Amino acid sequence: MAADIEKILVDRPEGLWNRDACRRHFSDLGQRLTKSRRIHGKGRVLVDLSGTLVQPQEAFSYVQSDLAGILAPADRIAFAGGGALLRMQKKRLTLPAETGVFEKVEDARSWLEQG
């Protein structure tokens, strides 16, 4: 994962997830998101899905709960790239933040910059 010098955190998850990997990933992202909120007032996260796969139902539930646990209602999160099935899976997430799902990373970034 890398943080842009701008207001948008870029997250690039990879592969299939298990309980421990999910906890570690979202603990790190949550810390960076908290810092970003202090600086910019709200969190903006761009999730580049090009390196990940459609998750099994069990892993999807980990992602759902752990991601929901670090987001705030004022935040925005955009999922981009990956295949159509993966984007459909992300549309099923129920998150406290404003959420967008995009085919192209550029479209996701533009949406995040507008909000």
HELIX and SHEET records of a PDB file:
HELIX    1   1 ARG A   19  HIS A   40  1                                  22    
HELIX    2   2 LEU A   49  GLY A   51  5                                   3    
HELIX    3   3 GLN A   57  ILE A   70  1                                  14    
HELIX    4   4 ALA A   84  LYS A   91  1                                   8    
HELIX    5   5 VAL A  105  GLN A  114  1                                  10    
SHEET    1   A 5 ALA A   2  ALA A   3  0                                        
SHEET    2   A 5 LEU A   9  ASP A  11 -1                                        
SHEET    3   A 5 ARG A  44  ASP A  48  1                                        
SHEET    4   A 5 ARG A  76  ALA A  80  1                                        
SHEET    5   A 5 GLU A  98  PHE A 102  1                                        
END                                                                             
